[in-house]
Amino acid sequence: MFSKETYPFRLPELPYAYHALEPFIDQRTMYFHHDKHLKTYIDNLNKALEAYPEYQTRTLEELLTRLPELPEELRTPVRNNGGGVYNHEMYFHLMAPAGQPFSTEVAEAFGGEDNWKRQMKAAALGQFGSGFVWLVRDTTGAMKIIALPNQDNPLTIGLQPILPLDVWEHAYYLKHQNLRSDYIDDWFHVINWNAVEQRLNDTL
Ligand code: MN3
């Protein structure tokens, strides 16, 4: 699992073909998003950790969970690029070719599929500028939806990430241009609900 990896971080393969999420997320977007954007976060995270051997043995998950422990000059690059690596690897892993049935556990927690989608979409449209919307578990085990700016990760504020929705423009601009709302509707079709349920079990 990517969150258990340590320095030096490497670009993983996409778990499906670049065109596998068509027509909802297009092949070109997937290529640039994975091979260029994620690769840049990985390179910059490795560069930041190069001079800090004492932190190279920490997993990505530990780096983000224990972010305040890092020296100040390392904290911001790990927050931005370590977050960028974690958030994107999870985002790609939690998409799959369209057709998986909606999670019954999520439906129960949010009063049905439509309510969950409405809340995710409201949070995603309400996130000004770049960021991610997250389905998370809090310390009581309850599921919540939150929006975080930039590449901030729920682990840093004591929440368990379950499912990320990338709302940076680079996630949708090539196909949807400025229409974030259409991108969100399309993303709903390609959620890897099997993997979501796996994470829900793992975080209990
Ligand atoms: Mn992105």
Residues whose N, C-alpha, C, O or C-beta is under 5 A from the ligand:
A	BS01	MN3	D166 W168 A171
